[in-house]
Amino acid sequence: MMDVIVAGGGPVGMMTAALLHAAGVTVEVYERDCEINPQSRATTLHPRTLEVLTMLDHGQRRISDVLVAEGIQVPHAHFAMLPQQLDYRDLDTPYPYLLTIPQWRTEQLLAEHLHAHAIAVHRGAEVTEVEQSADEVRIRVGETWRTARYLVGADGAHSLTRKATGIDFVGTTPNVAVFAADVHLTEPMSSSQFFWSPVAGHAATVPLPGGIYRVFGAEIADAGLTAEQVRRRQAEQFTLADLREALIRICGRDFGVHNPVWLSRSSNSGRHAEHFREGRIMLAGDAAHVHLPAGGQGLNVGLQDATNLAWKLAAEVNGWAPERLVGGEAGYDRERRPVAQRLVANTLAQDALMHTFSDAGAALREMVGGLIARHGEVSGELSGWLSGLAISYQRPDAAHPLVGTKAPDIPLAEGNLLRALRPDRFLLLDLSGDLPHVVSARVDVTVVTRRPTGWDGVAVALIRPDGHVAYAAEGYDGLSEAISAWTEPRHQPAHLGEL
Ligand SMILES: Cc1cc2nc3c(=O)[nH]c(=O)nc-3n(C[C@H](O)[C@H](O)[C@H](O)COP(=O)(O)OP(=O)(O)OC[C@H]3O[C@@H](n4cnc5c(N)ncnc54)[C@H](O)[C@@H]3O)c2cc1C
């Protein structure tokens, strides 16, 4: 029997399959569409996403290397399309920028990775039914039923997996219809432009690779609608003429938009799955959360879901997962559902800032923009959140303050931390140079050659396969118990020599 079936071969499904395979799990993907979706959709990769894409190879390089070589590096990110932007240049990452690259290219590279590693992706294969028992999951594709030990539902916003499993999708109903288009302009721009008017609406133009621009926004008449009105607006065809007229009303000119590649309307519905796991079935990506496309976060948070999920599920499949990883304090649902809740909350906040077309809305924008412009705590918090770098997981009360945080890309005796991560291995970092000999089947020991900022006094740190700090301490007492607690189902103490 297959270990894991992934329903949905979008970016999140492919990333999950790639990491599961790298951890020694047998996995196959069932995807409804015959080809990769050619629409740009997500145009933005944030720093943490480039970091996790560094875990996957593409020939002699990593997927992130290929993306960085092809995309446009933008040093600033926007929050609610405010003109005062967040500065990514000082972020502690090898990727201190937003990378503008169409989603289809990220998907293409993931598909090439799966192909190179002989991971089966069944295209034109729609999952129509899902069942689970105490021992297995079953999915129906056409006339056949396939069986596996676990199922990951990465089948997008309308996830059949989520519905068939009876998991609620809780959140807000939409009241704004937003437009988005990929077009050419006769007035080229070298950087993003933002327009907001309390009497007309808002719009933005963002340069993409290949001379194309993402143009998006909302008109005042499309805000404050009922859910039914939003649904009807989305069902109407959105044409180039509609886009031109909307831009003239909002910006006073249409920038010479022509040759559209893609035109669409979406909504500001913000929802997340009530549980990310039910028995042997897990949800990831848009299947687990949807929101207003604001700040380019959907694809990013989804790929980070996959990174959090894959190593834990692999540990469970391979029989060594301690309770804390299965349903305990470090379980997938316990760690990623709060991230989805905050994602929905921050996009709702952006929604209010973008779509409150009134003098009050203008005042709110001016105030928040002013706080961001100070480049202090507010912009630091927002940058940490949007970039994905400040997402940290629960830290037990007595634990070192680094526990749960994402480790920086620390220089190691050989290479750097991000390129040393493996989805089935922990890294034990020796920062003192006198770490006792450690014997554990799932831990690689490595020496740190340059101590990162904020790690003063730390002698040893255990890094999870997804790059977060599992344990850190200034001495070695408790190290063997910590290793066992993370890597053994029954917490047999690891053996430390010569303590
Ligand atoms: C206009 C727009 C702009 C966006 N801009 C951004 C942005 O700038 N930045 C950002 O991060 N995100 C953005 N997003 C969101 C981003 O596109 C999604 O978050 C991302 O695609 C989620 O990936 P996923 O793999 O979870 O889901 P999807 O990409 O939806 O993939 C799900 C896959 O499952 C397949 N599938 C569905 N049902 C079944 C079934 N029953 N059986 C088999 N296969 C099935 C689908 O065919 C699809 O390939 C945008 C989205 C839109 C619509």
The ligand as a Tripos MOL2 file, in Angstrom:
@<TRIPOS>MOLECULE
LIG
   53    58     1     0     0
SMALL
NO_CHARGES

@<TRIPOS>ATOM
      1 C1         -5.9630   36.5140   -8.5690 C.3       1 LIG1
      2 C2         -5.0870   35.7830   -7.6070 C.ar      1 LIG1
      3 C3         -3.9010   36.3890   -7.2310 C.ar      1 LIG1
      4 C4         -3.1060   35.7650   -6.2910 C.ar      1 LIG1
      5 N1         -1.9530   36.3950   -5.9200 N.ar      1 LIG1
      6 C5         -1.1670   35.7890   -5.0080 C.ar      1 LIG1
      7 C6          0.1090   36.3650   -4.6450 C.ar      1 LIG1
      8 O1          0.5140   37.4100   -5.1540 O.2       1 LIG1
      9 N2          0.8660   35.7040   -3.7400 N.ar      1 LIG1
     10 C7          0.4500   34.5220   -3.1620 C.ar      1 LIG1
     11 O2          1.1930   33.9580   -2.3460 O.2       1 LIG1
     12 N3         -0.7380   33.9460   -3.5070 N.ar      1 LIG1
     13 C8         -1.5420   34.5510   -4.4080 C.ar      1 LIG1
     14 N4         -2.7070   33.9510   -4.7920 N.ar      1 LIG1
     15 C9         -3.1080   32.6970   -4.1580 C.3       1 LIG1
     16 C10        -2.3920   31.5140   -4.7540 C.3       1 LIG1
     17 O3         -2.6090   31.4240   -6.1360 O.3       1 LIG1
     18 C11        -2.8850   30.2740   -4.0350 C.3       1 LIG1
     19 O4         -2.7630   30.4990   -2.6480 O.3       1 LIG1
     20 C12        -2.1080   29.0130   -4.4240 C.3       1 LIG1
     21 O5         -2.3830   28.6280   -5.7370 O.3       1 LIG1
     22 C13        -2.4770   27.8750   -3.4790 C.3       1 LIG1
     23 O6         -1.8530   26.6940   -3.8890 O.3       1 LIG1
     24 P1         -2.5490   25.3060   -3.5820 P.3       1 LIG1
     25 O7         -1.6370   24.2700   -4.1580 O.co2     1 LIG1
     26 O8         -2.9280   25.2340   -2.1640 O.co2     1 LIG1
     27 O9         -3.9280   25.3500   -4.3740 O.3       1 LIG1
     28 P2         -4.1770   25.4200   -5.9250 P.3       1 LIG1
     29 O10        -3.1260   26.2150   -6.6080 O.co2     1 LIG1
     30 O11        -5.5740   25.8320   -6.0880 O.co2     1 LIG1
     31 O12        -3.9760   23.9200   -6.3630 O.3       1 LIG1
     32 C14        -4.9500   22.9440   -6.0780 C.3       1 LIG1
     33 C15        -4.8850   21.8900   -7.1570 C.3       1 LIG1
     34 O13        -5.7870   20.8720   -6.8390 O.3       1 LIG1
     35 C16        -6.4540   20.4570   -8.0170 C.3       1 LIG1
     36 N5         -7.7290   19.8640   -7.6270 N.ar      1 LIG1
     37 C17        -8.8040   20.4910   -7.1170 C.ar      1 LIG1
     38 N6         -9.7710   19.6040   -6.8270 N.ar      1 LIG1
     39 C18        -9.2790   18.3940   -7.1520 C.ar      1 LIG1
     40 C19        -9.7940   17.0800   -7.0630 C.ar      1 LIG1
     41 N7        -11.0190   16.8430   -6.5850 N.pl3     1 LIG1
     42 N8         -9.0260   16.0460   -7.4810 N.ar      1 LIG1
     43 C20        -7.7770   16.2790   -7.9550 C.ar      1 LIG1
     44 N9         -7.2360   17.5080   -8.0670 N.ar      1 LIG1
     45 C21        -7.9860   18.5470   -7.6540 C.ar      1 LIG1
     46 C22        -6.5750   21.7150   -8.8430 C.3       1 LIG1
     47 O14        -6.7190   21.4080  -10.2190 O.3       1 LIG1
     48 C23        -5.2720   22.4280   -8.5200 C.3       1 LIG1
     49 O15        -4.2630   22.1190   -9.4410 O.3       1 LIG1
     50 C24        -3.5090   34.5170   -5.7460 C.ar      1 LIG1
     51 C25        -4.6640   33.8860   -6.1650 C.ar      1 LIG1
     52 C26        -5.4550   34.5050   -7.0970 C.ar      1 LIG1
     53 C27        -6.7010   33.8110   -7.5370 C.3       1 LIG1
@<TRIPOS>BOND
     1     1     2 1
     2     2     3 ar
     3     2    52 ar
     4     3     4 ar
     5     4     5 ar
     6     4    50 ar
     7     5     6 ar
     8     6     7 ar
     9     6    13 1
    10     7     8 2
    11     7     9 ar
    12     9    10 ar
    13    10    11 2
    14    10    12 ar
    15    12    13 ar
    16    13    14 ar
    17    14    15 1
    18    14    50 ar
    19    15    16 1
    20    16    17 1
    21    16    18 1
    22    18    19 1
    23    18    20 1
    24    20    21 1
    25    20    22 1
    26    22    23 1
    27    23    24 1
    28    24    25 2
    29    24    26 1
    30    24    27 1
    31    27    28 1
    32    28    29 2
    33    28    30 1
    34    28    31 1
    35    31    32 1
    36    32    33 1
    37    33    34 1
    38    33    48 1
    39    34    35 1
    40    35    36 1
    41    35    46 1
    42    36    37 ar
    43    36    45 ar
    44    37    38 ar
    45    38    39 ar
    46    39    40 ar
    47    39    45 ar
    48    40    41 1
    49    40    42 ar
    50    42    43 ar
    51    43    44 ar
    52    44    45 ar
    53    46    47 1
    54    46    48 1
    55    48    49 1
    56    50    51 ar
    57    51    52 ar
    58    52    53 1
@<TRIPOS>SUBSTRUCTURE
     1 LIG1         1 GROUP 0 **** ****
